[in-house]
Amino acid sequence: MSMNFINQWSNNAPAQNVKGEDSLKPLENIGGFDVRPGFFRMNGAYVVPGGVSFTISSHGATSCTLLLFHPKANEPYARIPIPENYRIGNTYSILVDGLKIEEFEYAYEIDGSYEPEKGKLFDKNNILLDPYAKAVTGQRQWGERPEGGNDFVYKARVVRSAFDWGCHGQLNHPFEDLVIYEAHVRGFTKDASSNVDGAGTFEGLRQKIPYLKDLGINAVELMPIFEFDEMESHRVVDGEELYNYWGYNTVSFFSPNTSYAFREEHNHEGDELKHLIRELKENGIEVILDVVFNHTAEGNEMGPSFCFKGIDNNIYYMLTPDAHYYNFSGCGNVMNCNHPVVRNFIVDCLRHWAVEYRVDGFRFDLASILGRDQNGAPMNNPPILEALAFDSVLGNMKLIAEAWDAGGLYQVGSFPSWNRWAEWNGRYRDDMRCFLKGDPGMAERAITRITGSSDMYDPASRGYSASVNFLTCHDGFTLYDLYSYNQKHNEKNGWNNTDGDNNGHSWNCGVEGASADPEVEGLRRRLVKNAFAALLCSRGPAMFFAGDEFCNTQFGNNNAYCQDNIISWLDWNRLDEYKEIHDFVRFMIHFRKDHPVLRKDTKPALCGLPMISIHNGEPYRNHTDFNTHLIGIMYAGRNAQDTEDDIVFYAMNSYWEPLSLKLPELPQGLHWKIVANTNCEYRDDLEPQEQTHYSWDQVQMPSRSTVILVAEKDEA
């Protein structure tokens, strides 16, 4: 074996078939197949010179058998026991000569002791999916269950990686510059109003890239796209089929969800997703994946055993002293993320998505679970979080934690970070929702949140990249519903409205649900614009849920995890109905880009104004009390080109009556210009300044409205 060949394969990189002197000759025949030991350092299955190498590890296994299936067959056409001398440590590896990848699918049988009281669940009768499978079969069509209602039998396909990324790498937008658009691949275009080919697929989303680019967002955060089981807890409620629609139910961590592909991709699974990612990057849009390492689709003791349970149940899952599953995820099991085996698996997985799919970052669902030890106790320096923070391949990746879990561990502001991890700032969401709807006593918190949440994230050490600011996400009300419903309306979920958050800090503006009253509708639109104005004038990366920019509704459902219908699908007809809102959001995104002082500290303003100053009704009045509803924040620094001072004033009146705002005096040669007023209709042909009661140093702030001003040079 040549040294060049060894180097080629030691990096776990897929390769093409090679003929000639580097071809590996079989050493023996097992069950009619010519075989030899495979490539032990290459987890999963890869095309190699001479055949296909299969590698899998199990600490507790006493034997391992490779199963080969004809495509779509339920029974294997071959069982190849992997010899004991094809095992190094806990790893089995076999190279099978002459296999054509388009002609087979594969799985494993693993035997070992069956001792449930010790958490060992080996059963050689289980067909087990390769944890490193790059493509999964058995669940191609959305919403289809196998004949007879049986559980899925998952098998893997070998994927030939031939996608040409050219020179495409990471975009590496500064974290604080991000405007993140959270979207569900299926729901984004599934409704006919999306007017795309391949509705509900990666291809459908790709066709909406011009819309996203025009809107101005520079990152998309895709809800789970790993292979998942939408049929988990499938049921019918009031004649409507309900699924595990969101996808937080991972079957395979290395495989894209096959039902999200418009066209079948035999042995080239993932190409459609790669085309989507490449085109997003070509348009300056980063891709962040929502990843679920806190649990798997195998569930609890009553759940199926198709992968980790049958490979090393007591390693991959956190088990109680009596070998039951901890449930800090709320989904039946918890992955044992800080065990060395699981830790290596997670790192390998994320490296795969970074290298093979060129993604730019990851959002970790219920990330506090990744900070627990094997007994469920929180750790000070969790090894997996540290490993991800310093991994060489993941070095520039965005790492975003949902810094809580279903077991009550809430770490917003305290998540272990090594200055690498950002957090979904749940306190920003809650405090700002309260202030924006007019709750008393919230002004000081609102100012703190808008200016970067320095009470949780020290700007001197963390900068303005740690707090991912958001008011809405997939979990909870849409932005329009936040101002249309006082209570959640999750009756269609089938749990008698007991599921979902009971404290969403929403306000219906006087009417529960849809209203034909123009005053109610006008107020709701104004509040939506207020929310976007606050979000996009806040320090730190901003995130909002897809469709909020045109007032998409879920009809009051704040936990639409199971709704594969118009409740969760975007209704693109509302883009025309709420064009004013869309245009305002588009304006605010571009305004944020044009004024870096909104996002971060720049060079100090030459005029001497402080970087951030507070003006609550009067210049430099930073006092707040229980009744403060009018806040003013002035940002000052240099523009992106360092050619002139950049001065922006954000003012918000959350009170139900108009209030007067006296503006701070500007240096000589400058004057204030109003660029936005949420009380005014927003159109390109309308000037907000002309629609605002304004004198040179005073603005009459309409009730429940936002006004934004910039400093302009006086005319010569």
N, C-alpha and C positions, 0 to 999 in steps of 0.2 A: 504494500500500500504506500503510495507516494506521500511525501510530506504535504504537498499542495492539496491532496485529497483530504487529509486529516484536518487541515486548516479550514477547508471548505465546510466541513460538517461540524466542527467543534463549537460553532456559534449558534447552534439551533436554528439555522436559516434554511428555509425550503430550497430545494434545488431541482433542476431538470434531470431527466434521464441522461446518463453519460455512458458512451460505449468506448471500448478500447481497454487500455491497460489498467484503468481505474475500476473497471467492473469487478464486482465481488463474486467469487464463485461459491455456490452452495457447498455445504459441508456434509449434509445428510438429508434424508427424505423422511418426512413425517406425514402420514396420512395421505400420501400421494403428492405432497408439496415439497419442493426443494427449498431448504432453509439453511440459515446460519444465524449466529448471534447478530442482533441489530445494533443500532446506534443509541447507546444507553443515555447519552446526554441530551437526546432529542425527544422530549416528552410528546406523546401523541403519535400520529402517523404521518409519514413523509415519503414522497417518491424519492428513491435513492438509486444509485447505479445498480442495476440488476433487478430491482423490484421495489418493494415497499417495506419500510422499517416501522415496526409497531413497538411502542414503549409505554409501560404503565408501572406505577409503584404502589405497593401496599405493605405496611409494616406487619400486619397480622396474618397475611395470606400464607397458606401452606401449598397452594398450587394455583396456576392461572392458565386458562384456556382461551385462545383467540377464536372467535366465531366469525365466519364469513357468510354473508347472506346475498342472494341475488337481489337486485333493486326491488324494493317494496314487498319482498317476501317476509313472511312471519317466522319461518323456520330456517335455520342455517343449513347451507349446503355443505359446510365443512366445519369441523372442530379440530383445532390444532393445539394440542397441549404444549405449552412452552416448557422445554426441559429445564431441570433444576440448574444445569450448568449454563443456561442462558439467563441466569439471575446473578446480579452483582448487588450485594447488600439487600435492599428491599425493592430492587428494580428488576422487572422482567423486560427483555428486549429481544425481538425476533425479526429477522429480515426474511420475507417470503418472496421467492424468486418468481418472476414472470407474471405477476398480477397486473391487470389492466384496471385502473382506478374507476373507470366508468362502468365496470361490470360487477362491482360488489359494494356492499356496505358491511360494516363490522361492529362488533361489540365484544364483551368479555364475560366469562364465567370465572368467578374467584371463590375458592374454597378456603375454609379456616374454621376456627371454633365458633360455635353458636352458644354464647353465654350472655343472654340479655341482661342479667344482673350485673355484668361487668361492662355492658355497653358494646359487646361484640355480637354482630348480627350477620356473620358470614353464612351464605346460603348459595351453594353451587347451582341451584336451580334458577337464580335470578339472572336475567340478562342485563348487563351493566354497561352504561354509556361511558366512553372514554372522557375523563374530566377535561382533557386537552383537545377534545374534538373541535375541528374548525367548521364543521357543518353537521347539522342534525337532521335525521329523517324521522318520519313517523307522525309529523304534525304540520304538513305543508299548507293545507287550506284552513283559513281562519274559521273557527267555530265548529269544526268537524271533529266528532268523537269516533274512535274505532268502532267497527261493527260489534254489536252486542253490548255496547256501553262499557267495554273493558277499559282498563288503564292503558295509556300509551306505552308501546314498546319502542324505546328510543334506540336508534343506531346512528352510527357516524359515517360520514363520507370523507374520503381523502380529497383535499382541496389542492389543486395546482395553482400556486401563486405566480401569476404572470402579469399582474397589473403594473403598468409603467407610470410611476409617479413623477418621472422627470426630475426636476429640481425642487419640487414642492416639499417644503418642510413645515415647521411651525410658523405661524404668523407672528407670534410673540408680541401682540398688542400689550402695552402696559396695563396691568390688572385694573388700576383705577380708571382707565379710559373705557372700560367695557360697558356696553349697553347690551344686556343679555336677554334673549328672547326664548322663554321656555315653551317648548312645543311637544305635542304628542304626534308621532309620525302618522298614525292612522287617522286620528281625529282632525288633523290639520286640513286634510283635503278630502275626507271621505264623503261629505255631503256633496250632492250634485251641483250646488251653488259655487263650488270651487272651480268648476269649469276646466278641469285638467284631465289628461289621459292618465290611467293608472291611479285612480282615486284611492287614497288611503295607503299609499306605498312610498318608498324612497323616491321613486320616479315622480310621483305626484308632488312631493315636497320640492324636488329639484326644479320643477316647472314654476314654482313660486319664488325662486331666487330673485328675479327682477323686482318683485314686490318688496322683498325683504331689503334689498339693496337701496331701493328708493326710500323706504321708511327710515333707513339710516342705522339700523342695529348692526353691531360688528361682532356678535357672537350668538350662536344658537345653542341652547341646552336641550338636548333630546332626552325625553323621558325614556325609560328602559328600552333598549333595542337588542339586548342579548336574547337568545332563544328563551321564551317563557311559555308557560302553560295558561292560556286564556280560559281553558275549560275547568280550571280549579274553581270549585264552588259554583259551577254553572247551574242555573236554575231559571225557572219561568215565574215572573211576578206580573200579575194583571195582563197576561198575554204577551209580555215582553221578555225576550231572552236576555239574561244578565250573565256577564262574563267577568273574568279577572282582566278587565280592559286596560288598566294602567300599565300592567306588565311587571309589577314588583313581585315576581314569582319565578325566579331564574331556574331554568332547566340546564343550560349550558353557558358557561362564562366566556368561552372563546368563539362562540358562533353567533352571527347575526340572525335575527328572527326571520325565518324563511317566509312567513306570511306577509312580511313587509316588502318583499320583492315583487315587482310587477310581473316579471317573467321568471320562469324556473331557470336555475343556474347550476345545472349538474356539474359538480367538480370545480365550479368557479363561483361558489357561493360567496357573496360579499362584494362582487364586482359592481352591482348597482349602487350599493351603499358607498363604495369607493368613488364612483363617478359623482355622486351627490357631494361627498366631502371635497373632492377636488374642485368642483365648480363653486362651492361655497367659498373656498379659499381663494380662488381666482377673483372672487368679488369682495375680498377683504373681510370675510366673515369666518371667525373661528368656530370650531366645533367642540362642544363640551358634552360628554356622555354622563348620564345619570346611571350610576352603577350601584348594584345591590349585593354587597358582601355580608350583610347582617344575617341572612337566612337563605334557604333554598326552597325549591318546589317540592322537596321530599316530605315536608311537614313533620308532624309529631309521630307518636307511636302508631297512630292509625293511618299514616300516610304511606305512599308507595316507597319502594326501595329500588331505584333505578341507577344510582351512581354512588354517591359518597357513603351512604349507609352500608352498601355492600362491599366497599373498598376498605374503609377504616372508619366506622361509625364513631368510635370513641376518640378519634383524633380530630375529625372534621367538625364535630359538633360539641358544644358545651353541654355536659351532662351533670345532673344532680348526683349527690352521693349514692342514690339508689338507681342511677343510670337512666332516669327520665330526662326529657329535654327541657332545658331552660327556655323561657319564652319572652326574652326582653324585646323581641321583634314584634310580638303580637301576632305572629304568623306560624306558630307551632314549633319552630326550632331556632337555634342561634349558631352561627358559624363560630368556631373556636379560632378567631383570627390571629391570636398571638402565639399559637402553637407554631413551632418552626416549620412544620410541613405546610400548614395552611398559609402561613406568612409567605413562604416561597411561592406557593400557588398564586396568591394574590399579586405579588410582584411580577411573576411571569405573565399573568393575564394582562395587567395594565401595560407592560412592555409590548405585548402582542398588539394591543390596540394603538399604542403610540407608533410602532414601527410599521405594521401591516396596514393600518388605516389612517395614519397621520393625524390623529385627533390632537387637540390642543389642551385638553384638560378633562377632569372628572369631577362630578358632584357625587358625594358618597351619602347614600340614603341611610338614615338612622346611624350616623357615623360614630356616635358615642359607644355603640357596641364594639367598635374596633378598638376602643380603649379599655375593654374589660379583660381580666385574666380568665383562665379556664374555669374558675369557680364563679365568675360573674362579677367579681369585685373590680371597681375602677382602679386603673394603674396610673402612677405619676408620669412615667415615661414609656408609654406603650411601644413595644418593639416594632409593630407593624406600621404605626404612624411615623416613627422615626425612620424606618427603612424607606418608606415612600418619599419622605421629605428629602432624603439625601441620595436616592438612587440615581445612578449616572445617566440612565436612559430617560428617566422622568424628570430630570433636573429643571427644565423650564416649563413643565406642565402646570396648568392651574389645578390646584387641589382645593376643593370646596367641601366643607363639612356641613351636613345637617346635624348640628351639635346637640342632639338629644336622641333619646330612644324611648321605646314603649315601656321600659322598666322604671321610668321616672328619673333617669340621669339627664339633667339639663346643664349643658356646658357652654352656652352662648356667652362669649367673653372670656372663657377659661379653657377652651379646647386646646390640648397640647399642640403647639404649632411649629416650633423651631423657625419662626418667621417664614414659614412656607405655606401654612394652611390658612385659608380664608374660611369664613363662616356665613351661612345664611343667618342674617341678623334678625331673629325673631322678635327681639325687643324693638327694633326699628319698626317692624310691621305693626306691633300692638300699640306702641306709643303714638305713632303717626296716625293710625286709624282713629284713635281716641281724639287726638287734637283736631284732625281735619273735620270730624263731624261735630265739633263744638263742645266737647266735654271740658268742664272747668279743671283748673289745676294741672294742665298738661303742657303749658307753654314752655317751661324750662326744659322739660324732657324733649320736646319737639326740636328746640334749638340745638340741644346736645346731639340728637340723632342726625339732624340735617348737616351739622358741621363735622360729622365723622365719628360720633360716639366715642369721644376721647375718654369717657369714664370706663370704657371696656377695652379700647384699643389705643394705646399710647402712640400718638403720631410720631414721636421721636424715635421709637423703636419699631413700630409696625407700619408706619406710613399711613396711606389711605387705601390700602389694598385688602385689609383684613375683613372689613365689614361689607358683605354683599347685601345692599339695601333692596328691600322689596316690600310691596304692599299686597301683592297677590302672587299665587303660584297655583299649581295643579290642585293642591290640597287646601280647600276652602272656597269661599265665594269668588266669583269673578268680580272685576272692579265695578261693573255696572250693577251686579246683584248686591254688592256691598252697600249700595245706596238705593236698593229697591226692596229689601227684605229686612225685617227685624228679627225674624227667626229662620232657621234652616227649614227646608222642605225636602226631606230625603225619603218621603213615603214610598217612592217608586223603587227604592233599594230593597224593600221587603223586610225591614227590621223595625217597623212601626215608628220610624223617625227617631230611633234611639242612637243611631250611629252618627259620626261626624261631630265637629266641634260645636259646643253649646255657647261659646263666648267669642263670637267673631267680630265684636265691636262694629256691628253694622247699624244702619239707620235707613228706614224706608222712605223718608221724606214725607211721611204722613199717609201714605197709601201702600199697603202690602201688595207687592207684585206689580204687574203691568198697569199703567195708568194712561188715560186719554187726556188728563188735565194738563194743559200746556205749562202751567206754573210748576207743577210737580216734575214734569219731564225736563223743563228748563233748569230747575234746581239740580236734578240728578246729573245732567250734562255738565253743569258748572262744577259740581263736586268731583266728577271724573277728571276734568281738566285740572282742578286744584291738586288732585292726587298725583297726576303726571308732572305737574310743575314742581311740586315738592320733591318727588323722586329724582328728577333730572337736574335739580339744583342742589342735590346732596353730595357731600364728599364720599367717595368710594364707588365701586362698581354698582351699577343699577341693573335690576332685573324685573321683568314683568311677564305676565302670562299671555300667551298667544291669543289674539282676539280682543284683548282689553282695549286695544287702540281703536276698535270700532264697536265697542260696547256689546261684545258677545255675551249672551246670557246662558246660564244653566238652569233658569227658572227656579232659582232659590235652592238648588241642590248644592250643598257645600262638601259633598263626599262622593263624587261621581265616579268612583273607582270601577264600578261595574256597568256603567251605562254606555253601551256601544250603539249610540243613536244620537238624535239631534240634541239631547241634553249635553253631550260631551263634544259632538262634532261642531266645528266652526260653521256658523251660518254666514257665508260671504255676502248674502244679500244685505246684511246690516252695514257693510262697508259703504254702500250708497246711502243708506238711511242715516248713518252717523258719519258722513264724510267730514263734517266740521270737526268732530273729535279726532278723526284720523289725521286731518291736516294739522291740527294743533299739536298732536303728539309728534308728528314728523317735524314740525317746526322746532319743538323743544329739544328733540334729539340732535338736530343739526345745530341749534343754539348752544347746547352743551359742548359739542365738538369744537365750536368756534371760540369758546371761552374756557380755556384750561383752568382758570382760577376756580371754577365751579367744582373741579374734580380733584385738585391737588394744590399744594404750595408751589408757586412759581418763583421766579426772582422777585424781590421786593419792588413795589411800585416806586418809581423815581419821585413821585409827588409826595411821598412820605406817609400815605395812608396805611393803616395796619392791614395785615393779611386778611384777618376776619374781625369784624366789629359788629356789635349788636345795637339795634335802634328800635326799641319797642314803642312805637308811637312818636317818640322824640329822638333827636340825635344823641347817640351814645348812651341811651337809657337801656341798661341791661337788666334792670330789675323786673322780676315777674312775681305775681302772686296768684291766688286761687282764681281771680277774676280776669287774668290777662288772656286776651284772645287775639290781640294784634301783635305780631312779631315782625321784625325787620332785620335782615342779615345782609351786610355788605362785604363782598369779596374784593380784594384789590391785589394786583400783582402785575407782571408783565405778560404780554401776549406771547403766542407760540413762536413768533419770529423775533421776539425781543426788540421790537421797533417802537412800541408805545405801551403806555399803561393800559391795563385791562381792568375795568371797574364795573361790577355788576351788583345790583341791589335787588334782593328777593323780599317781598312783603306778602304776608298772609293774614287775612282777617277771617277767623273762624266763627265770629259772632253773627247773630241773626239780625243785627242792625248795622248800618254804615258807621265807620269810624274814620277819624282824620289821622293822617300820617304826615308828620313833618320830617322832611328829608335832611340829611346832613349836607353841609355846605361843601361844594367841590372846589378844588384848586382853581385858580384863575385860568381862564381860557377853556373851561369845560362846563357843560350843562347836562342836566338829566334828560334822557329820552325814554319814554315808555315803549317797550317792545312787545309786551303781552299784558292782557287783562282778561282773566277768565270770565268776567261778567259780560264781555262783549262777544258778539259773533265773530268767529275767526274765519276770515277769507283773505285771499291774496290781495283783493282790491280794497280792503278795509284797514285803516290805520288805527291801532289800539289807542295811540295818544289822542287822536281826534275824538275817540269815543269815551274818554276818561275825564272826569272833573279834576283838573290839575292846574296848579299855578307853579311858579318857578321853584318853590321850596315845599309845596304841600300837595298831597294827593288825597282825594276823598275816596277812601276804600269802601267799595260796595260790600254789602253783607255777604258772608261766605264766599269770598273771592280772593284771588291772587293777582298781584301786579308785579311785573318785573321791569326794571329800568337798567339802562346802561349809560355810562358817562361818554358824551360825545364832545368833540372839539367845536368851539364856537366858529361860526362862519367868519372868514376874514373880512 
